[in-house]
Amino acid sequence: MPQLPGTDLTVSDLCLGGNVFGWTADEPTSFALLDRFVDAVPSTQSPFVDTAEMYGNGVSEQILGRWMAERGMRDRVVVATKASPGEKEHPLSAPEIRDAAERSLRNLQVDTIDLYYAHYDDETTPLEETLTAFDELVRSGKVRHIAASNYSAKRLTEALETSERLGAARYVALQPHYNLMERPAYEAELRDVVAEHGLGSMPYFGLARGFLTGKYRAGETIDSPRAKGASQYVGEKGDRVLAALAEVADAHGTTGAAVALRWLADQPTVTAPIASGRSVDQLADLLPMLDLVLTDDERQRLTDASA
């Protein structure tokens, strides 16, 4: 069972992405997705859900908040959200961070956010100011732990060194873009920083915008908001990866999506990949990853295919 390094949070092997709540999944569907996800997570783990203030301009957080309130689930779920740029001039300035956190707390109907991310780096604001503001949220009990999303290796290192110098709360995790089709950016530098500093890693786009489900292939038109993003992976490498996924999935009687997420979860430094589905059927294809066990040979086959 994954423990988020440097914290007391025990989280599920899969983090459910709340980006679809109020976007491609209406509120009743979002409630059904959350119900199905919680039912699938082993009792030894806490269902891990990720959202952000910019998803639907707060609607995603509000839906998650109403679901937790109606189901009495706050104590069972680990909630991650993010202070996002939106139209802000200095998104990670102290006043913006304070305001964003208060909005998220109201939207989520909670007293404390378990994991609070800087959604994107903000080089217009000194790291000292950003990290002091986050530290104040932690000290006040409004946030348990802080994390970074979409940071470069250089800026992540600088942020960690700044926290240490200030004696302030430090980032315990990174949310990077990482999957079987997107490896170099994370593996070249970021992975080493995460490992060296003992951070957790929660990769987003765990299924390469849906490409790794296998439904996006050359010459096929798919009705999905993600189709354009997924189509960038169609080609020789994509075919090679999908063939390897299908082979491993067939051996386990499961889905390629579950295999792709399991490969990601098994990578050094990864705590839990993030993935979402806009219907309960789509989510059902992902959930087998929770108890899927790949052999070393199977993992290597996927690693080689995606090289």
PyMOL commands that set and color helices and strands:
alter all, ss='L'
color gray80, all
select helices_A, chain A and resi 18-20+27-40+55-71+94-108+127-139+153-166+184-196+211-213+227-231+236-252+256-265+280-291+296-305
alter helices_A, ss='H'
color red, helices_A
select strands_A, chain A and resi 11-17+46-50+78-83+113-118+143-149+171-175+200-201+274-275
alter strands_A, ss='S'
color yellow, strands_A
deselect
rebuild
show_as cartoon
